[in-house]
Amino acid sequence: MNKTLLPAAAVAAMMALSTSCGQQEGMIEKPDFKTETGIFDIDALESLGRVSNPQVSPDGKKILYGVSYESVELNKSNNELYSMNIDGSDVKRLTKSAQSESEAVWIDNGRKIAFVALHDGKPQMWVMNADGTNRHVVSRLENGVSGFKVSPDGKKVVVISTVKYSRTAQDVYPDLTKATGRLIDDLMYKHWDEWVTEIPHPFVADFDNYRLTNVKDIMDGERYESPMKPFGGVESFAWSPDSKELVYVSRKKEGMAYAISTNSDLYCYNLESGKTRNLTEGMMGYDTNPAFSPDGSKIAWLSMEHDGYESDKNRIFVMDLKSGVKTDLTENWDYTADQFAWYPDGKKIYFIAAYQGVTPVFSIDVASKEVKFVTGKQDICDYAALAPVDGETLVTMRHSFLYPNEIFAVKDNQATPLTSVNKEILEQIEAPKVDKVMVPTTDGKEMTTWVLYPPKFDPAKKYPAILYCQGGPQQAVSQFWSYRWNLMLMASEGYIVIAPNRRGLPGFGTEWNAQISGDYPGQNFRDYLSAVDYMKQYPYVDSEHIGAVGASYGGFSVYMLAGIHEGRFAAFVAHAGIFNTEAQYLETEEMWFANWDLGGPFWDKDNAVAQRTFANSPHRFVDRWDTPILVTHGEYDFRILSSQGEMAFNAARLRGVPAEMLIFPDENHWILKPQNAIMWQRVFFRWLDRWLKPAADSSAAPAAPAAEA
């Protein structure tokens, strides 16, 4: 690992750029990364370009997309916009500025591009020519713009801004001009990483001569989120093809009602009458991601069945707008959809879904409900975007454990790369080997487990190993790429990485996915131990030097394993994990999650599920802790408070267990600032190296376990 203060490649890219060259001071450029080791390390990870948001032009001839790089020196990232021909040729950089341009889309039949960037310190909507010239701001909303969607006729635009939500001290006592107290009388006063003082809200405006005028609150002053925090964006809005109606997503609840429910709905706002109707009345779970069919006769959306279950199966529903009949297209398909897009002819729908350890693109026939692969069945990768070109070609992004997002074109089940943003870096790197291993479970099933081996893997040697514990708890262990929990980086640092698709993960049917709810201390932990025990049979795995790592539910898993592992592990790393489930029940904000997954409140003595959950809280097993543990957390984490990590660290130290804690006062559930991210990685590997290296001996060992292609 490189121990310099800043990664050399990143420092080389830091911008002492001259304004005389048409570049702004503080710009972030692509780093000139070079490696002498051929090993993927933290420097390489931080130097990668991050490709995002491919958009196909209306004539199908161009692709608009973003690429961002991080500056360690400036401690921030910056996204720039690019265009290219539909075949990947003629790449042009459209923006060169010290601020990020995001949410970029084609408008005016591809003659213009609209995007979000800062103006006078606040994000606003901008427009420029398709070649990047004549850039100008088109909105000046007091609270800024975080996203927008222009109507098909180009005459209207819905923008996402914010409205005030909670009272300030001065609202109650105007004479106390410097008071900072928050007066709270209901739940959901904080969410994920912020005190809820304002909420996202949709406004419709005229888009006349590329200027926003006549801005109108389509909720008539109602204090409801749209889009929904914390992850909702412009996918929460859909214009009808005739531009006469706008559908938006909202959970029209406040306070405790909001905190205990996931029941969102699709609301259709008619621009002429100003009236709104609920399209999904009586559908009790999340209803999200509306999209009109190309002819406007139907609307499709993602729908969950149960109120309070945020990881329920995401079904693809279609409503015939004339008859009002709703149809579940995926009723006979036992997997959960992540995102979708209509075919141009409206007869089929593209969608992405976790499936058997990867995330392919599928199609579903609207009439017959037949599901087919759009991407190759044997593709060992995840797909991450849908931008249809025509009925035969799809523009998408894909990634795997071994490379970050790049843009691809898919036709006839074949994926062709269109970008190679990170080719120069990855060509210098010797990649780890990845195998798909089927591990027998304690209840007679098989569990898909990804195993990564270090570069230049030699089965005659011994290697320390890491068990990767996934968060969520219901997030797929597919071929994901992460800039923090990067399995390629772990393997490149000399570890065999074991990543099981334990119980509670999507991609293996609804029963497998749902099993974990109400069973936190149960089968998923037997699955973890099965994966470790299975891999320990191979002598190249140093069974005396295995660690377990994870974040969020993965952090909870690590705390739990620390008390039940019976000597299997030699080191632990837990980030943002639940340590005391009783405290978590009252500390967290999304009570629907706690009620569904934990089973309910700990004071409900007649609730057997809840009582079992709380009786098996990790903190109740601290008397068995005997293994070194690193605890990391962010103080802006309101999902799982940093006090959970502090309790775990204190318990370990009081028990005499070697422990270290890394707390970030300016980070949330994730570690996002570049220098903090580098510090986290350095501490992570320093801790693991201390307790898991060097491996024991290099005696001969059999071949790797049987793997599937």
N, C-alpha and C positions, 0 to 999 in steps of 0.2 A: 504493500500500500504506500502511496505517496504521502509523506508526512509534512510537506511544505505548508506554509501558512495558507496559501491559495493555490489551487491547481494551476500548474504552469500553462496549460493550454488555455485556461480561462483568462489568466492574466495577459497572455499574448493577444487576446481579443479585446481587451478593455480599451475603450474608445477615446483616445485623445484625438478626436476627429476634427478636422478643420471645417468651419462653417463656410469657408471659401470654396469648398468642394461640393457645396449643396447639402451637407450633412449637418445634423444638429448635435451640439454637445450633449454627451450622455447617451448616445445611441449604442445599441448592443448589436454587434456583428457576429457572423459565424466565426467561431474560433478556429485557429490553425492548429488542430490537435495532431500531435505526433507521439508515438509510444516506442520505447526501445525494448519493452518486455513482451509485447504481443498479448498481454493479459488485460482483460476488461476490468478497469478499476474505477474508483470514485471520480477521478479526473475525466475519464471517458464518458461515464454516465452523465456528468454535468455538462459535457460539451455537446451532447446530442441535440439536434434540432427536433422540435416538437410540431409535427404536422397535424393540421386540424381543419375541419369544416369544409370539405369539398362541395362546391356548388356548380352544377352544370348550367351553362347559359341557355336561354330560351330556344336558340336555334340549334342546340346540341353540338356546337363546334368548339366551345371553350370550357375550361374548368377554372374556377376561382377558388383559392385556398389560402390558409395561413401557415406560417412557420414561425415559431418562437425560439429564442435562445435565452439563456440565463447569464447574468453578469454577477460573478461572485463579489467583485469590487463594489459594484453599485447595489448589490443585494436585492436584485429584482430581475424580472424577466420582461421581454418585449416581443410582441407579435407583429410581424409584417405580412403584407398581402402580396400574393403572386397570382399570375394567370399562366395558363399553358393551353396548347391545342388539345383536343380530345384524345389524341394519340400520345400525349406526353411531350411533344416537341414544342419548340419556340417558347421556352420558359421566360417570363418577364417578371421582374420585381416591380410592383406598383407603388409601394410606399417606402420611404426612408425617413423615419422620424424617431424621436426619443420617447414616444409614447406608443402604447399598443393600439392597434386597430383590430376590432373584433366584430363578431356578428355580421360579417360581410355577406351581401347577397347582390345578385344581378337585379336591376330594375330597368324600366323603360326599354323593354325588349332587348336587353343586353347592351344598350348604349351607355348606361350609367351603372355605377356601383354605389350602394349605400352601406354604411358601417357605423359603428360606435367608436368614439375616441374622446379624449378630454378636450374641453373648451372652458377656459377660465376656471380650471380646477375641478370641473364636474363632467361626467360622461354625457355626451350629447350625440345626436344623430348627424351624420355627415353624408355628403354625396360628392362623387368625383366622376370624371369620364372613365370609360372602360380601360383607357391606357394609363390611368393614374393622374392625369392632369386636371386642372381646374377644381381643386379640392376646396370645399367650403362647408361650413356648419349650417344645418338647416333647422335645428331646434335650439331653444334657449329656455328649457323648462327649469324652474327654480330648483327642483330636486333632482334634475338630471334624467337621463334615459339609460336603462340597462339593456334594453332590447326593443325590437320593433318588427312589424310585419306589414308590408305594403299590400294594398288590395290589388286584385288582378287587373283592374282597369287603371291602376296607377293614380287614382284620384283621392284615395283615403289611406291612412296609415294608423295602425294601432301601436301605441308606444307603451312600454312598461316604465312607470316612474314610481314614486312612493307617496304615501299619505301618512299623516301623523296618526299614531295609534294610542300611546299611553300618555298619562298626565306627567307634566314636569312639576318640580317644586313650585315654580313661579305660577303655574296654573292654579294652584291651591292657595298659595300665599305670595301674592305679587310683590309684597314689600321685602321679601327675603331674596334679594336679587342674586346673592351668591350661594344660596343653599343648593345642595346637590342630592338631597334625599329623594328616593323613589317611593312613592306611596302606592302600594299594591293591594288589590282587593279580589284578585282572581288568578287562576292558573295561566300558563303560557306567557309569563312575564319575561321569560328568556327562552332562547331557542338556538341550539347547536353552538354558536360562538358569539352571540350578541344578546344584549338586553333589548327587548322588542319595543322600541320607541317609534318605529315607523314600519309600514308593510308595503310590499309591492302592489301596484294597482294599475289597471288598464285605462288608457285614455285614447279616444279616437279623435283624429284631426284631419282637416282637409290638407291635401298634399298638392298645393297649387304652385306651379313654377319652382318646384323643389324647395318649398318653404312650408313649414307647419303653421297652419292658422286654424282658428275656431276649435281649439282644444276642448274636448268634452269628456267628463267623467261618465262612463257608460254604466257605472253602478249607482249613480245618483247619490253619491256621498256615503254609501254603505261601507263600513269598515271591515271588509273581508279581503283576504289575500287572493290575488290572481296576477301572476302564477303563484303556486304554493311554495313556501320556503321548505327546505333550504336549497333545493336543486332545480326547481321549476324555471323554465325560460320560455322562449318564443314558441316551442313545441306545444305550449298550452293554448295556442290561438289558431283558428282556421277561418279564412275568408271563404265565403261561397264563391263559385266561379263567376257569378254575375255581380259580385261585390256589393250585394244588397244586405247581406247578413254576416255577422261575425260570431263565431262560437268560441267561448272561453271556458277555462277550467277554474272552478273555485270550490273551496270547502266553506260554505257560508255558515260558519260557526265562530264563536269567540270564547275565550276563557276556558273553563273546565270542559264545556261541550266540545271545543276544539281539541283539547288535550287528550280526550279519551276516544276520539273518533277518526277514522280514515275516510269517512263518507264524503267524497267529493263528487261533483256533478258537472255535466256539460250544459252551459247556458247559451242559448241562441238569442242574440241581440239584433233586432231589426232596425236598420239605420233610418228608414223612412218614418216608421211609427214610434220609434224609441222604446218599444216594448220588448220584454225579455221573457223567454219561456225555458223551462227546465226540460231537457231532452232525456234525462236519465233518472227521472223521479222514481223512487222505489228500488233502485239499484244501490246496494248498501255499502260497497267497498270503494276503493279508488277507481274513478273513471277519469282517464287522462288521454293526452295526445290525440285530439280530434283531427280528422283529415277528410275533406270532401272528396268524393269521387270526381274524376275529370269532367263528367257531364253534369255534376251537381245534383244528381238524383239520389245519392246515398251519402251517408257519413260513416266513417269507420273510427274506432277508438280502442284503446286498451282498457280493460275492465277487470277488476278483482271482485270476487263474490262477497267476501265477508268483511263486515265493519270491524276495524281494529286490527286486522291482519295485514301488515304492510308488505309481507313477502309471499302473499297468496299467489296462486297461478294467475298470470297476466293473460287474459283471454283477448282475442281479437273479435270485437263485435262490429256488426254492420247494421245500420238502420236505413230502411227505405223511407225517405222523407215524405213521400206522398201518402203511404199507408200507415206509417209509424211502426211497422213491424221490425222488431229487433232480432238479429240472428247471431248466435255464437258460432263463428266459423271454426273455432278450435275445440269444439266440444268432444271431438273424437281423437284429439291429439294431446298427449299427456305431458306436455312441456310448457314452459312459460315464455312468452314473447317479450323481447326487450324494446324493439322499435320496429316501425313498419313504414311502407310507402306504397302508394297505388302504382300499378302498371299504367302506362299512358292510355291504354284502351279501356281501363276500368274493369276488366274481367278477372284480374288476379291482383294479389297484393304481395309485395316483397316483405319479408320480415326476418329479423335476426333473433336467434334463441340459443341459449346454452344447451348443448346436446352431447352427452357422453364424453365430457371432458374437453370439448372445444366449442366454439361459437360460430356456426356456419350461417349462411344466408339461405332462406327457404322461400318458396312461393306457395300461396294457397289460392285455390280456385274459388271465386266467390259463389258460383252456382253449385259446384259438386263438393266443396270443402276438401278437395284432394291436396295433400301437401307433398311437395317435391323439393329436392335439393337444387339450389341455383349455383352454389359453389361446389367444388369437388368433395365427395364423401371422404376422401383420404387426406384432405388438407389439414395439416397439423398447425392450426393457427386460429385466431379469433378475427372476426370481421366487426367493424365498428361504425359504419356509416352507410346510408342508402341515398344515392342520387341517380334516379333512373334517367337514361338517355333516350331510349326508345323501348320497344317491346323485346329487344334482344340483348341490349347492352346495359350494364349497370356500373356506375362509378361508386367505389366504396373505399374504405381504408381497412388495412389489416395489420396485425402485429402478432408476435408470439413471445415466448420466453426469451428468444434470442435476438429480437429486433423490435424497435418501436414503430409507431404508425408510419406507413407509407400509403400513397394513393394507388389503387389498382382499378383496372377495368375488368369486368367479368362478363364473359360471353360463352355459351355452350359449356358451362361448368369449368371453364378455364380462366384463371386469373392472370392478367398481364400487368406487370408493374409500370406505373406512369411516372412516379417520382423516385428519386434515389438520394434524398436529402442527406442521409447518413452513411452513404456507401463508402466515402473516404475513410471514415472512422472505423466502420465495422470490417473493412477489408484488412485493417491492421491487426485485427483481433482474432485469436484462435478461440472459437466458440466451444462451450461445453457440449457434451453429448446429452440428449434428452431421450428417455425411454418412457413408454406407457406400460405400467406394471399392474396386473390384476391381483389384488391382495385378498385372500379369504378372510371373511369377517366372522365374529363369534356367533352370529345367528345364521350361518350357512349361506351368505351371499358373497358376491365379489365386489370389490371396491376399486374403482379406477384411481390409480396413484401415479402421479408424475414423479420421476426420479431424474435429477440432473447430476451429471458426473463432471468433475473438474477437467479443464483442458489437459490434453496429454494423459488422460486417465490410463492407469496401468493396473489391471486387476491383480497383479502380483504384489501390489503395495496395499498398505492400510491407509484409510482416510477418515478423518473425523466427519461427523454427519450432523445435519440440522433437520429437525422436524418442523415444517412450516405449518402453523395453525391459522386457518383462515378466519377473518372477521365476518361481520354481517349481523347475525350468524349465517344468513342464507345468501351468500355471494359465491358465485361459481369459482372453483379452482380450475379454470380453463387455461388456455394459453395466454394469460394476461401479461401485460407489460406494466410495471410500476416503477416510478422514479424514487421510491423509498424501499418498498418490499420487493426488491429486484432479485429474482432467483438466479438469473445469469450472473449477477455480481457475487452472490453468495458462493455459487459453484466456482467462479473464477478465483475466489479467494482461497480455494483449496478444500472446499467442503462438498460432500455428497448431500444433496438437498432432497428431502422426502416430502412430497406435497400431496397428501391424500384428499380425495373427494369424500370426506366423511359424511355421516348422516346429517341431513339438514342443508345440503347444497343442491341448487337447481341443476338440471341437465340429465337427471336420472329418473324422472317421473315425479308426480305430485306426492306420492306416498313417501318416497325417500326425502324429498324436500321438506315436507311438513313434519316429519317424525321428531325433529328436535324441539319444536315448540312445546313447552311444558316438561321437557325432558333434558334440561341443560346438563344435569350430572350423570346422564345415562349412556345410551348406546354410542353417541358420538365420541365419547372418551374411550370406549372399548375399541372403536374404529382407529383412533389415534394410536393406541398401544398395539393393535394388530399390525399396523403399518410399520411401526418401529421394530417389533419382534420379527416380522417377516424379513425385513432388510438386514437385521442382525445376523441372520443365518449365513450371510456371505462374508467370508473372512476379510475382504477388502474394506468392509465397514468396521471401523474401530469401535467396538461395542462399549468400550470404557470411556469414550469421548464423543457422546451424542448430546446435542443441545436441543432445546425447544424454544421457539420464538413465535410471537404473534402480536397483533394489535386489535383493540376493541374486543369483540368476542374472542379473538385469538389471544388477547391479553388475559381475559378471564380464563381461557383454556390453560394458559401457562401457569397462572396462580393455582388453578385446580390440580394440574399435573404435579406441581411442586409438592402437594400433600398426598398424592396417591401413586406416584410413579414407581415406587419400590426399587429404587436404584438404577433405573433405566437411563437417567439423564445425569450429565455432569455440569450443566450450566443452563440457565434460563434467561430470556429477555422478554419482558412484558411491556408493551406500550398501550396506554389509554385503556387499561383493562378494568373490569369489575372485580373488586376484591371482596367487598361486603355487599351481598345482594339485598339485605334489609335496608342498608343505607342507600343503595342505588335506587330502590323503589321510590324513596321520598326525595332523592336528590335530582333525578332526571326530569326532563320536561315532557317528552312524548309519552304520556301515560298509556296510550293505546298499546305501545310496544311492551311496556312493563306488564300490563294486564294480560296480554296475549301470550307473551313468551315466558314470563315468570309464573303465570297462572293466576295472578291477582295479588292483593295485599297480604302482608305477612300476619296481620291481625285476624284474618279470616280463618279461624281454627277448624272450621268444618270443610275447608277447601283442601282436599288431599294433594292436588297437584301443586298448589302454592306451598303447602307445608313441606312437601318433599324438596322443592326447589330451595327454600330458605334453609332447610336443615342441612343441605349440601353446599352451602356457600363456601367458597375457598377459605375465608377467614376462620372457619371452624376446623380447618385441618392444619393450621399453622404449627401445632405441636409436633407435626411430622416433618416440618421443613428442615432440610439439612444440606441443601444444594445451593451453590452461589447463584444470585439473581440480580439482574440489572432491571431497574424500573425507570421508564421514561413517560413523560406526560406533558401536556400543555395546559397552562392556567386559564386559557380562554375556552377550554373544553367544557361546555355546559351539557353535553350529551352524557358523558361520564366524567364527573368532576375530578380534578387533580388530587383531591383529598383521598380518592380511592388508591391512587399510586402512593401517596404519602403514608397511608395506613399500612400498605404492603411493605414498603421500605422499612418503616419503623418496626413492624412485627419481625422482619428478618433480622434487623440489627439487635433487637431485644432478645431474639432467640440465639444470637451468636453466629448467625449464618452470614458468610461473606456477601455483602450487598453494596450496590452503588445506585444512586438516583440521579437522573438528568431531567430537570424541570425547565421548561421554556415559558417565561412570563408573557410572551407575545405570540404564542401559537395556540391553535385550537385542537380539534380531534386529529388533525394532520399536522405535519411539519412542512411548511410551505416556503418560507424564506430561504434563499439559496445558501447563505452561510450557516443557518441553523440546520438545513438538510445535510450539509457536509459534516458539520459537527456531530449530528446524530449518527451518520454512517461511520465516522471514525470511532466514536465511543462504542457503537454496536460491535464492530469487528475487533476493537481492542479487547473488549470484554470476552468475546467468544475465543479469540486467539489465546488469551491468558489461561482459559480453563480447558480448552479442547485441543490445543496443539502443544507439542508435536504428537503425531500418531505413534502407536506402540512399535510395531515391527513391520517388516515388509515380506513376510512369509508368503508362499505361493497360495493362490486362491482360485476357485473355479470361475467360469465365465459369468458375466452379468446375468440377472434373472431374465427369463423369456420376456420379450417385449413385442408389442404389436406395432406394425408399421404406422 
